[in-house]
Amino acid sequence: MNKKNEKLKALLARYENDETDNDSLFLSEEEFDELLSHYYEQQDYDRTLEVADLAIAQHRFSPEFYKWKALIHKINLEEDDAFAALEKLSIYAPNDEESLLLRLEVLVHFGHRDPAREVLEQLRNSVRGDEKFSLLAFFDGLLLMQEFRFEESFLSLCEAVKLDPMQEPALEELINASEFIAYRKRLLKLFNQLLAKDPFNDLIWYYSGLWHDDDGNDLVALDAFANARSLKSDHPIYDLEYADKLFDLDRYDLALKSYTAYFESDNSEDSYETFMRVGRSYQMLNHLEKAKKAYFRAIELNGDMYDIFQHLGECFAAQEKWGIAAYNYGRAVERVGHTPDCWLGLGLCHAATNENEEAELAFQKALAMDDRYSDATIAYAVLMVEQGDEVRALTFINDALERYEDASLVYGAVAIHLMANRRAQALTLLNTALSEYYHGHQMLIDFFPDLRDDGEIEAIFQLYRPRN
């Protein structure tokens, strides 16, 4: 730990240990500023407000602490308190530029457009420098948006970014506001112009990546995030977006490396979504213990989501730990939004431990949610065959084939007929399957691994194999 961090840690300890009796605690303005910045960065707004109140009590005529109060009350949507703090601020710093900018921000935030316009014009006559004019253009854009003047609002926010290409609030509005959907192509043109002028602007590369991600251009988005990341290697959000895009592209090894880089940052945040992607990446690479560890962390963050338990069930089932797999699938089907896959997984676990009644009920639940769920249809038919009820299984599968057809159902039907010793009918179905769905012929081997050594089946495969 460096000296600056040690000093902050000691200051925090001093404040937090003495806060029950803060009448005896006296801090300098600089120490209060450090505390305020720390708690604000931690998004602990209640504690930030407490510190601001104590700072004002000890340094009543220092305008900085009223700024903090106004800002936190704005964040907390406490309009009257925010303006009360601004009134105090106007007494101690009537013409301070930062105070006027804060007043403008609060007025815009609470929709007081006319007084906001007055402050905006006052600042336009006094500020200097592109960064300050960029801020004014940003607030002007927000006011225009509140007035439903979307074209002018878009142009004003674009002007804000042109004046200061590192002006992130304006970039956020431009890319996220639904009011600007009609101007998306113009926004990309702006990004391209800015990058042509300065190809080393990591922030514009990042927002360009977000634009292409929203547009479904995965590879272009990946390159843009990679550029942002290479230009600023200590920005965790770049690592996260890059990792998420690698995950979307099924590049799990590389995604895990980027997730690791993200979590190594002091500013990373633990989230359910990120740990789910980490877990899924490990799962797809067959690192099941690491996958389960990530999923358990996801449960700590949001245990109401069904898919955590579904994927845990998949991991335990892959390890043939049927009981604990069934337990997790059972927790999945108890949660809102669960899919037929969860019931299918539960049914397969019960079938593996010969709990046939429970398995049958689970397969029925899956099919009740989706009566064209071929995997559940085949699994249910297999259960019937294994219970010695071949006739019922064949009737069930043939009824399904009369309602609809897809590759999984047809190849599954071939497997069911073979299991029920109906080879002639199975081979007829196989010819149908291969003529319609040759690309899925591996499904039959997945259903019935013994067919790898079946010469007749292999000969039929050869008949339908595409010729170069």
Secondary structure as the mmCIF struct_conf table of DSSP 4:
data_model
#
loop_
_struct_conf.conf_type_id
_struct_conf.id
_struct_conf.beg_label_comp_id
_struct_conf.beg_label_asym_id
_struct_conf.beg_label_seq_id
_struct_conf.end_label_comp_id
_struct_conf.end_label_asym_id
_struct_conf.end_label_seq_id
HELX_RH_AL_P HELX_RH_AL_P1 LYS A 3 ASP A 18
HELX_RH_3T_P HELX_RH_3T_P1 GLU A 19 SER A 24
HELX_RH_AL_P HELX_RH_AL_P2 GLU A 29 GLU A 41
TURN_TY1_P TURN_TY1_P1 GLN A 42 GLN A 43
HELX_RH_AL_P HELX_RH_AL_P3 TYR A 45 GLN A 58
BEND BEND1 HIS A 59 HIS A 59
TURN_TY1_P TURN_TY1_P2 ARG A 60 PHE A 61
HELX_RH_AL_P HELX_RH_AL_P4 PRO A 63 ILE A 75
TURN_TY1_P TURN_TY1_P3 ASN A 76 LEU A 77
HELX_RH_AL_P HELX_RH_AL_P5 GLU A 79 TYR A 92
TURN_TY1_P TURN_TY1_P4 PRO A 94 ASN A 95
HELX_RH_AL_P HELX_RH_AL_P6 GLU A 97 HIS A 109
TURN_TY1_P TURN_TY1_P5 PHE A 110 GLY A 111
HELX_RH_AL_P HELX_RH_AL_P7 ARG A 113 ARG A 124
TURN_TY1_P TURN_TY1_P6 ASN A 125 SER A 126
BEND BEND2 GLY A 129 GLY A 129
HELX_RH_AL_P HELX_RH_AL_P8 ASP A 130 GLN A 146
TURN_TY1_P TURN_TY1_P7 GLU A 147 PHE A 148
HELX_RH_AL_P HELX_RH_AL_P9 PHE A 150 LEU A 163
TURN_TY1_P TURN_TY1_P8 PRO A 165 MET A 166
HELX_RH_AL_P HELX_RH_AL_P10 GLU A 168 ASN A 176
HELX_RH_3T_P HELX_RH_3T_P2 SER A 178 TYR A 183
HELX_RH_AL_P HELX_RH_AL_P11 ARG A 184 LYS A 197
TURN_TY1_P TURN_TY1_P9 PRO A 199 PHE A 200
HELX_RH_AL_P HELX_RH_AL_P12 ASP A 202 ASP A 214
TURN_TY1_P TURN_TY1_P10 ASP A 215 GLY A 216
HELX_RH_AL_P HELX_RH_AL_P13 ASP A 218 LEU A 231
TURN_TY1_P TURN_TY1_P11 SER A 233 ASP A 234
HELX_RH_AL_P HELX_RH_AL_P14 PRO A 236 ASP A 248
TURN_TY1_P TURN_TY1_P12 LEU A 249 ASP A 250
HELX_RH_AL_P HELX_RH_AL_P15 TYR A 252 PHE A 263
TURN_TY1_P TURN_TY1_P13 GLU A 264 GLU A 264
BEND BEND3 SER A 265 SER A 265
TURN_TY1_P TURN_TY1_P14 ASP A 266 ASN A 267
HELX_RH_AL_P HELX_RH_AL_P16 TYR A 272 MET A 284
TURN_TY1_P TURN_TY1_P15 LEU A 285 ASN A 286
HELX_RH_AL_P HELX_RH_AL_P17 LEU A 288 LEU A 301
TURN_TY1_P TURN_TY1_P16 GLY A 303 ASP A 304
HELX_RH_AL_P HELX_RH_AL_P18 TYR A 306 ALA A 318
TURN_TY1_P TURN_TY1_P17 GLN A 319 GLU A 320
HELX_RH_AL_P HELX_RH_AL_P19 TRP A 322 VAL A 333
TURN_TY1_P TURN_TY1_P18 GLU A 334 GLU A 334
BEND BEND4 ARG A 335 ARG A 335
TURN_TY1_P TURN_TY1_P19 VAL A 336 GLY A 337
HELX_RH_AL_P HELX_RH_AL_P20 PRO A 340 ALA A 352
TURN_TY1_P TURN_TY1_P20 THR A 353 ASN A 354
HELX_RH_AL_P HELX_RH_AL_P21 ASN A 356 MET A 369
TURN_TY1_P TURN_TY1_P21 ASP A 371 ARG A 372
HELX_RH_AL_P HELX_RH_AL_P22 SER A 374 GLU A 386
TURN_TY1_P TURN_TY1_P22 GLN A 387 GLY A 388
HELX_RH_AL_P HELX_RH_AL_P23 GLU A 390 ARG A 403
HELX_RH_AL_P HELX_RH_AL_P24 ALA A 407 MET A 419
TURN_TY1_P TURN_TY1_P23 ALA A 420 ASN A 421
HELX_RH_AL_P HELX_RH_AL_P25 ARG A 423 TYR A 437
HELX_RH_3T_P HELX_RH_3T_P3 TYR A 438 GLY A 440
TURN_TY1_P TURN_TY1_P24 HIS A 441 HIS A 441
HELX_RH_AL_P HELX_RH_AL_P26 GLN A 442 PHE A 447
HELX_RH_3T_P HELX_RH_3T_P4 PRO A 449 ASP A 453
HELX_RH_AL_P HELX_RH_AL_P27 GLY A 455 TYR A 464
BEND BEND5 ARG A 465 ARG A 465
HELX_LH_PP_P HELX_LH_PP_P1 PRO A 466 ARG A 467
#
